[in-house]
């Protein structure tokens, strides 16, 4: 085992009996054919299972909707990206020279995928207990300190529910522009509700972030109009 990976294993709370699994989890497809995408697929499922079990224990009095909402925040790309940075994942990723020069080691999607691959690798290496230990190391403190109320609905979800409650069609999203280099793009997205003739735009470092901002702006306008005497009020 490469000595450089010992600190990573310590942060994960699991020492790999099969070093090849760890190396593969750290290998981006740009490096070669023995990359981490299959492990990522497995890790995504394992992560959802372990987080679901931890939340089930943590919030014994909460219903399915609350648990689903908290889990969605914990396993989304932004959360995985932050966790990957916290354990120093960019320093140990295996990327092609071109991908590395393009800033791949800092790209949120690549880091999130690699983190899921690590969880999948831990599962294959040591079973559910090992995977649970890794997930606890990554998210245990956050799960232990969070509350249901701290995870409000995201703007896209809230906007969709607002519209559906009034029997209106769900909003449509489209990319208006994408500026900057591939590893540091800024997206501009339009959120529109054709039935109301309304649209708003948002910007963000990812398409999802831009969509959320656009949804938030449109939702704020709809809520302001949703009052007695408004033509939008049902």
N, C-alpha and C positions, 0 to 999 in steps of 0.2 A: 504493500500500500504506500502510495506517495505520502511522504511525511507532511506535505503541504495540506493534505486533506484531513489530518488529525484534528485540527481546531474546528473544522466544519462538522465532523462527526460528534465532537463534544457539544457543540451548540445544538445539534439535532437530538442529542440524548440517545444516540444509537451508534454502536460500532459495527460496521458491516463485516459479517463472516465471509461474504462473497464480494470482494473488492470490485470485480467486474461490473456488478450491478450499480455500484456507486458511480463508477466512471461513465457508464452508459447514460445514467441519469443526468450527468453534467455535460453530455455531448449534444450539441445542436446539429441539425441535419446538414448544415453547411460544412461540417467537419468531415462527414463521411457516411457510409451506409449504416454503420452501427450507431444510430442516433437514438434520441430519447422519446420519440413520439408515441411508441407503444406503451412505454412506462407512464407517459403523461396521461394517456387514455385510462389506464388502470388507476393511477393516482387520483384522478378527478373523482372517480367513483368511490374510492376508499376515503378520500377527504370528506365527501358529502356524508358518508356513513358515520365516520368518527365524529364529525362536528354535530351531526344529528343526535347521536347518542349522548354527547356531552351536554348539548342544550336540553335534551329531554330530562337529564338529571338535574341540571342547573335551574331550570324553570319548570318545576313540577306543576304549578298551577296555571300555566299558559296554554292557550289553545293552538291548534295546528297553524292557523294563519300567522300568529305572532312568531312561532318557532321558525316557520318558513321564511318570514321577513328577516329575522336576525341571521339565519343561516345564509341567506342570499348576500347579505352585506359582508359576512365573514369570508366567503369563498369567492367573491368577485375579484376581478383582475387587480384593482387598486390595492385591496388588502393583501393579496398574494405578493404583489410587487413590493410593498413595504416590508413584509416579512422576509422576502428574499434579500433585500438590502440590509436588513438587520443582522442576518447571519453571514454577510460577506459573500454572497453568491456570485456577484460580478467578477470577483477576483479568481474564481476557480472554474468558470465555464470554459468549455472547449468549443471554440468557434474557428471558422476559416479566417485567414488573414483579411480577406475582403470584408467579411461580416464584422470582424473586430474593428477594422478601420472605420466602418460606417456607424460605429457606436452601438453595435448589437448587444454588448455586455450590459448596457444600461437600459435597453429597450424593455418596457414594461411587459409586453406580451411574451418575450423570450424568457424573462426571469420568472414570470408566473407559470409558464409551461414547465420550466426546469424544476420549480418547487414542487409542482404536482408530480413530476417524474421521480423526484426524490422520495416522495411519500409512497408512490407505487413500488419503488425499489426496496424501501424499508419493509413493505408488506411482503414482497417475495422473499426477502432475506430473513425475516424473523416473524412473519405472520401478523395477525391483527394486533397483538400486544405491542410489537415493535412500531407498527404504523401509528397506533394510538399514542405511544410515547413521543414520536416525532411531532404529531399534530399538537399534543399538549405543550411541547417545547416551543412551537411556533405561535400558538393561539391561546394557550391555557390562561395566561394572565389577562388577556383581553376578555375571554369568556367569563372569567371569575369576577371581573370588575364591571362588566356591562350590565345594563338593565334593559328590559323590553322597551320602555318608553324612550330610551336614548336612540333607538333605531326607528326613526320615522319612515314613512313610505317615501320612496324616491319620487321626484317630480313626474317621471314618465308613467309610473304606476298610478299615482294620484290623478293625473290628467285623464288617463284611460278610464279609471273608475268614475270620475266626475262626468265624463261624457256618456258612459254606459248607463249611469243612473238616470240620465235624461233621454235615453234611447237614441243617442246620437252615435254616428260611426266613429271608430277609433281614429286617432290622428295618423297622418302620413309623414314620414321623415325622408328627406333627401339631402345628399351632400351638395352644397352650393360651390364650395371651393376647398382645396387642400393645398396649403402653402408650406414651403420649407423642404428641407431634405428629409429622406425617408425616416431617419431615426429621430427627427425632431420636428415633425409636422404639426401644423395648426389646422384644425378642421373647422369649417363653417357649415352648419346644418340648418335647414329650414324645417320647422314643424308646422303643419297646416291641418285645418279642419275644413274640408271643402263645403260641407253642409252649412257652415256658418260664414264662409267666405273670409276666414281669419288665418293668419300665419305670423309666426315670429321666428327670428333667427338667433342662434347661439354659437359660441366659439369654444374650442377646447383643444387640449393636446391629444385627445383621442376622439374618435367618432362618438363614442358613448357619452363622454363628458359634454361634447357639443350638443348632442341630442337632449341631455338632461337640462342644460341651460335654456335651450329653446323651449322645451316643455314647461319649464318653470315660468318663463316670461309669458307664454300663452295662458297658462293656468292662472297667473296673477290677474291678467286682464279679464278672464272669464269670471273669476270670483268677484272682481270689482263690479262686473255687470250683472251678476246673479242676485238681484235685489228687486223689490217691488217696483214696478214701473219700467223695468228694463225690457227691451225687446228680446233679449236672450233668455229671459227667465221662462221656465216651463210652467 
